[in-house]
C-alpha cells in the first residue's frame, strides 16, 4: 500500500474515533454507568473463557466439515446400493444379449413372429 492510502486510512479512523467520543460525551451518567458495567462483565466472561448461552462455544463451521463428509459417505452408499441390484448377474445377462445381437444367424423368433404376437393376447383371455 502506498503512504497516501495509509494516511487516508489513519485520517478516517481518527475521524470515526473523534465522532464516537463526541457521541459518548453527550450521554447521561446512568447510560454511561450501564455501559461500563456491561463492558466489565464482558471482560470478566472473556477472561474465564466462558461463553454466554446464546453464543456457541465452538465456531459453527467446526461441525460442517464432519457433517458434510458423513452426508457424502451416506449418499455414495445409497447410490451404490441402488446401482447394484444383483451383483454379477447383470454382466452375464448383458454379455448373453450382446452375443445374440451380434450373431450372424437369424433368430427363430422372426420365423414365428405372428405366434409370439398372438401369445400374449391368448394368455390374457384364457
C-alpha positions in Angstrom: 0.0 0.0 0.0 1.2 3.5 -0.6 1.8 6.1 2.0 -1.1 8.2 0.7 -3.6 5.4 1.3 -2.2 4.7 4.8 -2.6 8.4 5.6 -6.2 8.3 4.3 -7.0 5.3 6.5 -5.4 6.9 9.5 -7.5 10.1 8.9 -10.7 8.0 8.5 -10.0 6.1 11.8 -9.2 9.3 13.6 -12.4 11.0 12.3 -14.5 8.0 13.4 -12.8 7.9 16.9 -13.5 11.7 17.3 -17.2 11.3 16.3 -17.7 8.4 18.7 -16.0 10.3 21.6 -18.3 13.2 20.9 -21.4 10.9 21.0 -20.2 9.3 24.3 -19.7 12.7 25.8 -23.3 13.5 25.2 -24.7 10.5 27.2 -26.2 10.8 30.6 -24.5 9.3 33.7 -27.0 6.4 34.0 -26.3 5.2 30.5 -22.5 5.5 31.0 -22.8 3.5 34.1 -24.7 0.7 32.4 -22.2 0.7 29.5 -19.3 0.4 31.9 -21.0 -2.5 33.8 -21.7 -4.3 30.6 -18.0 -3.8 29.5 -16.7 -5.1 32.8 -19.0 -8.2 32.7 -17.9 -9.0 29.1 -14.2 -8.7 30.0 -14.8 -11.0 33.0 -16.5 -13.6 30.9 -13.8 -13.4 28.3 -11.1 -13.8 31.0 -12.7 -17.0 32.3 -13.2 -18.4 28.8 -16.9 -18.9 29.2 -19.4 -18.1 26.6 -22.9 -16.8 27.1 -25.7 -19.3 26.3 -26.5 -17.5 23.0 -23.0 -17.9 21.7 -21.7 -21.3 20.6 -18.6 -22.5 22.4 -17.1 -23.6 19.1 -17.4 -21.8 15.8 -20.3 -23.0 13.7 -18.0 -24.1 10.8 -16.3 -26.7 13.0 -19.2 -29.2 12.7 -19.9 -28.5 9.0 -16.9 -30.5 7.7 -17.6 -33.7 9.5 -21.3 -33.4 8.8 -20.6 -32.9 5.1 -18.2 -35.9 5.0 -20.8 -38.1 6.6 -23.5 -37.0 4.2 -21.2 -37.7 1.2 -20.5 -41.2 2.5 -24.2 -41.9 3.0 -25.1 -40.6 -0.4 -22.4 -42.7 -2.1 -23.5 -45.8 -0.2 -27.1 -45.3 -1.2 -26.2 -44.7 -4.9 -24.0 -47.8 -5.0 -26.8 -49.9 -3.4 -29.3 -48.7 -6.0 -26.9 -49.3 -8.9 -26.1 -52.8 -7.9 -29.3 -54.8 -7.5 -28.0 -58.2 -8.4 -24.2 -58.4 -8.4 -22.6 -60.5 -11.1 -25.9 -61.5 -12.9 -26.3 -58.2 -14.8 -22.9 -58.5 -16.5 -23.6 -62.1 -17.6 -27.0 -61.2 -19.0 -25.6 -58.2 -20.9 -22.9 -60.4 -22.4 -25.5 -63.0 -23.5 -27.7 -60.3 -25.0 -24.7 -58.9 -26.9 -23.8 -62.3 -28.3 -27.3 -62.8 -29.5 -27.4 -59.4 -31.2 -24.1 -59.8 -32.9 -24.6 -63.4 -34.1 -24.8 -63.7 -37.9 -27.6 -66.2 -37.7 -31.3 -65.2 -38.0 -33.2 -65.8 -34.9 -36.1 -68.3 -34.9 -38.2 -65.5 -33.4 -38.6 -63.9 -36.8 -39.9 -67.2 -38.3 -42.7 -67.4 -35.7 -43.3 -63.7 -35.2 -47.1 -64.0 -35.7 -47.2 -66.7 -33.0 -45.3 -64.5 -30.5 -47.5 -61.6 -31.2 -50.6 -63.7 -30.7 -49.4 -65.5 -27.5 -49.8 -62.5 -25.0 -53.4 -62.0 -26.2 -54.2 -65.6 -25.7 -52.7 -65.7 -22.2 -54.7 -62.7 -21.1 -58.0 -64.1 -22.3 -57.7 -67.6 -21.2 
